[in-house]
Amino acid sequence: MSDMRTLYVNGKLMNAKEAMVSVYDHGFLYGLGLFETFRTYHGRCFLLERHINRLLDSCRQLGIACELTTESVQQIVTELLERNQLEEGYVRLTVSGGVGDLGLPMDDYSNPTIVVMVKPLAVMSADAWKKGKALQLLRTRRNSPEGAYRFKSLHYMNNIIAKRELLQLGDRTVAGAEGLMVNEKEQLAEGIVSNLFFVKDNVVHTPHIDTGILPGITRQFVIELAKQHGYDVKEGHYTFAELWTCSEAWITNSIQELVPVTTLLDMDGSRQTLSQAEAGSICTQLAQAYLAAAMK
């Protein structure tokens, strides 16, 4: 089947069938690369400056010379939306170390590979959003981060193993559930593709980044929104038992925004219903505030 999508690769727009990356690219050979995912609202990339700053900070730590700016990325996305006939898009920006010799690098990477892709957004209906998602505890542990904190890197094997575990559960879990990982200390970490929030005694809780989680862009923005709306927010170390007794919970990422968690599933098949099987009041309030900020 012919793939007519248009991508951006190293300064050029091209058909997806023509897009190639060298087998000597260190992103392919060693997973030496980073990526950001985000979406557009009215064609504009939301929180783009934060995404680019995180990307560039990680590039500096890995010795990747990257000169992307918010303006240049927005221009690329605008062109890709037009070429792919999309009003809005799910965007993935990837930066790898680029082509190098076999063996670990002896110097910095001066010619990174840069790829930008867009695809249509999958929109959740209002009714489906209100009913929320199930969150399934997994046996797969969140591994230790690559550095002082977790990069959003091309090395995604831990997440893929967690996803495979979730898929292998089949009818022993709920269709469409998100998988939840804890770390080696049995502390709540994060979902396969999401950060976690929950509420107890009207206080908003989220795992601390030293549990090994990704310091998510949406996670940080939701923390700021919650504080602006008068909620105490605590970043800490929590157990699944503490989550089990919360009044409401939600997960976040840059594509799905805030998604209510209305069912918790333990590994033994036990389940707990949260907020009467509907989106909780705090999640609803913050989701509305998030969308209002994105649509400005």
N, C-alpha and C positions, 0 to 999 in steps of 0.2 A: 504493500500500500504506500503510495507516494506521500511524503510528509512535506507539505508546502509552507510550514511555519517559517517565519523569519527570525533569526537570532543575531546577536551581536557577538563577534569574536575578534578580539585584538584590533579594534578600530574600524571593523567592516561589518556591514549588515549583509547577511547571506542566508540562503535557503538551508534549512536544517540538514538536508541530505548532503550538502557540500561542506558542512562544518566538521572540521577535524582537529584533533589534539594529538600531538606527537606521543609515541610510546615512550619517549625519553623524558616526557614531562614529569617533573618530580611530584606533581599532584597525583599522577597515575602510579608512579613507582613507589612513592613513600607516603602518600596521603598528605603531602606538604601543601596545604592550601586551606582556604577559608571561604565561607559563603554567608550571605545574608538573604533572608526572605522577607518580603513585605508586600503590601498591596496598595493600590491606588484608590483615591476617592476624588471624583470629578477629574480623573486623569493625573492627579498629584500624588506623589509617594508620601505616605504619612510617616512622620518621625524619621524622615530620611537622614537628617543631619546626625541623629543619634546612631543610626545604623552605620553610616559611613565612618563616624568617629570610632565606633567599636572595631570595625574592620581595619581601619588604618592603624589603630593602636596594636592590634594583634599582628598586623603585617610587620610593624617595626620590631616587635619581639621575635619574630621569625626571620628577620633579615630580608623581607620582601620589599623591594622598592615599588611603592604604589602611589600614584599621583591622582587618583580619582577624587573628584569633588562632588558635592551635592548637586551643583549646577550641571556638571557633565553627565552624571548618572540620570538626572531627571530628563535631560535632553534625549539621551539614549532610549529611556523608557517611553517618552512621548512618541518618538519615531517608531518604536516597536509596536506600540498600541495601534498606531495608524496603519502600519504595514500588515498587521495581523487582524485588522478590522475589529478591534476590541475597544469598547468604551471604558472598561475598567479591567485591571489585570492582577494576577498573582505573579509577582516578580521574583526571580532568583538571580542574584549577582554572585559570581564565583571568581575568586582570584587564587591561582596556584603559583608555585614558585617558578614555573616555566621549565623550559628544556635545560637539561644538565647531563653530565656524564653519569654513568653507573657509579654508585657509591655515595656516601653521605657528603653533603656540601662542604667545600673548603672555604667558601666565601659567601657573601650575601648574594641574593637573587636580584639581578638588575633588569631582567626582561620577563616579568610575570605574564602568565596567560590570564586574560580577562574575558569572561563570557557572561552575557546577560540574556536571560530567557523570560518570556512572558507566556502565560496561559490563561484561559478563562477562569473566573472565580466561581467556586461552588457555593451558592448562597443557601444558608439554612433558613427554612421558613420560620415565621414568628411562632407558630404552634410547636414546631419541633424544638426551637430554642427554649421555649418555656418549659417543655417536658425534660430538657436537659440530657446529659449523658451519664452513663455508668462509668465508674472508675474501678478497674480491676487490679488488685495487688498482685504483683508478679514475684517469682523467685529470682529472676535476673537482678543482680545488684548493680547499682550505678557505680561505674568504675571511677578511679581517681582522675582528677583533671590533668591536662597536659602540663600546666604551669601553675602559677599562683592561683589562677582561677581557670575555669573551663573556656577554651576557645570554641567558637562555632566553626569547627574544622571539618575537613573532608573525611577525617577518620570517624566514621559513624557506625562502626561495627557493634558497639555496645547497644545502641538504639535498635539496630537491625535484629540482633539476637533477642532483645525484648519484644520486638514486633512479632518475630517468629513464634515466641512462646505464647503470645496473646492469640495468634491465629490458630495455633495447635490446640488451644483450649476448646475451640469449636463451640458446640452447644452447651458446654459447661460454664460459659460466660454469657454476657448480653451482647447481642449484635451491635456493632458500632462503638463498643466500649473503648475507652482509652486505658492503656496500661500504666500502672504506677510502680515506680522503682524506689526502693530504699537503698541506703548505702551500706557499707560493710559494718557500720555501727548500729544498724537497724533504725537509722534516722530517716524520716520522710525526705525524699529527694525531689523527684519531678516525674512528669509523665514522659511518654516516649517522644512526643513532640510538643510538650507544654510545660509551663510552670504551674504550681499549685497554690491556691489560697483557701483558707477556711476560717469560719467565724465561731468563736466561743465567748459567751458573756459580752457580746457586742464589740469584741476586739477582733480585728482582722489579723490573721496569722499567715505567714509564708515561710518556707524553709530558708535558712541563711545560705548565702552563696558558699560558705565554707563546708557545706554538706556535699559539695561537688557538682552542684547544679550549674546550668548555664545562666549567667546574669542577663536574663531576657530583657529586651527593649520594652516590650509590652508590660512585662512584670514590673519594671521600674516605674513606668508611666501610671500603672494602676495603683501602685503604692502612693504616688504623689496625689492622684485623684482622691484616694481614700482619705488621706490626711486633709486635703482641701475641704472635704465634706464632713470633717469633724470626727473621723474615726481614729482611734489609736491603732497603730500598725506595729506589729512585733515580728521581727525576723529572728527565727530561733531554731532550736533542735527539738523535733517532735517525733512521736511514735505513731504507728498506725492506730493504736488504741485511742490516742487522743483525737485523731481525725474521726474515728468511729463515733465519737460522742459529740461532734460539732453540730451546730444548728443549721449551717449551710456551707456550701463549698463551691468553688468554680476553678476552672483551668483557663490559662491564657496563652495565646501566641499571636503573632502579628497578622496572621491571615484570618483566624477565627475570632479574634478579639477576646471577649470574655464568654465562656460557655459554662452554664450551670452544671454542677454535678448533683444529681438527684438520687443516685444509687451507689453505694459502696459495696464492693465484692471482695471477700476474703479468699485466700487460696483454698480453704476447706469447703467452699460453697456457701458460706454464710453471707447474708446480705443485709444491708441497713438502708432504709429509706430516709432521705434528708428533705427538710423543708416541705413536707407533705407531697413529695414527688413533683414539685414544681420549682421554678427558679425562685431563690430567696430574695427578700426585699433589698438587701445590701448589694447583692450581685446585680439585680435589676437596675438599681439606682446608678451604680458605677458603670454599667454597660451603656446606659443612656448618656451619661456624662462623657464616656469615651467616644461614642459616635458623634456627639455634638462637637467635640474638639476636632475629630477627624474631618468633619464636613464643613468646617469654617472656611 
